[in-house]
Amino acid sequence: DRNMSKHLGMHADADASTRVWDRKMGPAEFKFHGGHQIGFVPLVAGTSYIVLVREVMSTMHKGKPFRIDATVFHGFCFLDDENAKLSQKLSLDLKTDVLTIASYTDENPTETVHAEMRCRPMELRPEHKIPLDVEGTIARATNVTFKDEFYATIGNNYQDEFQTVEQAWTRRGFDSVHGRPQLEALPCCYAYVGGSAGDPNAVLKPRPTDGPEVVARIEFGHTNTDPFLRGGAWLDATNQPGALMSQLDVDAKTCWPKDMLGRPYFAAAIKSYEVLDTDFKQTATMWGHHFTPTEIDGQAVDSLANIYNGDKKLVVQIHNGDMGTLVPGFLEASRGRRNMYAFEWKPAPEPAEPAAAPASLWLSLEGDALSGVAQAYGGRHIAADAVGVLAPAPLVVLSAAYSGARWQQNLSLLEAAGELVAQQMVTASGGASKAPVVWIVSQYVD
């Protein structure tokens, strides 16, 4: 059966125009994907969906380059419940070429749709054969960022094969601001003008050299990982440094602008993915080359991200990727981890007689327990037991004792809860009270 693949699982078409695959995510795969974390929350990387598309396309067009466009991301596929038995359902509409990717668990058989991607075979274009000029691109850079600084500065807790950006060279700012001379355009620095890539009216022109640009080296050290897993990792890791283009100040000491420090970020939208080499094993060293949007002859030009292997061969081209960001702690809080936490609010004893606003308010969350606060911070409501203790106070103290491997994630959640409680106090007073000072008292019992 040409529709079969060991990575796609069970094949059972719904009808003549819809192909369906149902696959279970085993413990090893679950653990591998857990290395991709937005903030401190593990979830399936959007790039891992590209690998699933590759598996589907190989059942019909084996080894053929393909384009993914008209992509819609509906929501994250979370992996923060280690006990969940996660399955993925893939449905390909043969009339529209749209692949729908959904997930469900044994405990919750209702399917959650995460992405819809139109995928079609394509032909290689001449520019796809242009190799990466590593030396020329590095020579254009104004700043260098090393692995330790990069991962210490961003707000995502990437782990294992998703933490493989070794070094990034960035050309910051614009010549009109910093007075740097124009540089000669390299062959690998080009743009599509007059249409999108692949359009008959699109013309290839040298990309202006006065804008931000990043080239980054990704190091895995080996190629022993199953290509089905490795593909999602190198696709993600080569994209991570593109966000360095948001720092435009050549003289800034940090690689990240101040308003981005510690903020989780993710790919919010993609105009198109062109997968030019369908061998996802690739090489132990990979390269990512990124450009911001620009203008040529008064026409808007897409941003571009080119991914190369260790031989400087172009293997993936990404057009117009948009980055989304989150408030630190928000995703952790909105998840709630309600299946793993139990909590109890303990307000300070109320005085026997009416009195002025208390000098301080203590809220204690006992055990490994923060879900109620998370539910509140996620925008739904303050847990019923907590409403009564949100009287205005100049000082709020949140305390918790917790244990286990996720202590850092839990601490971030507690901090987010403190911000929420402060906001709720101001709201409850109709703006009459100022936001209180919030202290966090935590004890890691292990």
Secondary structure, 3 states (H helix, E strand, C coil): CCCCCCCCCEECCCECCEEEEEEECCHHHHHHHCCCEECCEEECCHHHHHHHHHHHHHCCCCCCCEEEEEEEECCCCECCCCCCCEEEEEEEECCCCEEEEEEEECCCCCCEEEEEEEEEECCCCHHHHCCCCHHHHHHHCCEEEEHHHHHHHCCCCCCHHHCCEEEEEEECCCHHHHCCCCCCCCCCCEEEECCCCCCCCCEEEECCCCCCEEEEEEECCCCCCCHHHHHHHHHHHHHHHHHHHHCCCCCCCCCCCHHHCCCCEEEEEEEEEEECCCCCCCCCEEEEEEECCEEECCEEECCEEEEEECCCCEEEEEEEEEEEECCCCHHHHHHCCCCCCCCCCCCCCCCCCCCCCCCCEEEEECCCCCHHHHHHHCCCCCCHHHHCCCCCCCEEEEEEEECCCCHHHHHHHHHHHHHHHHHHHHHHCCCCCCCCEEEEEEEECC
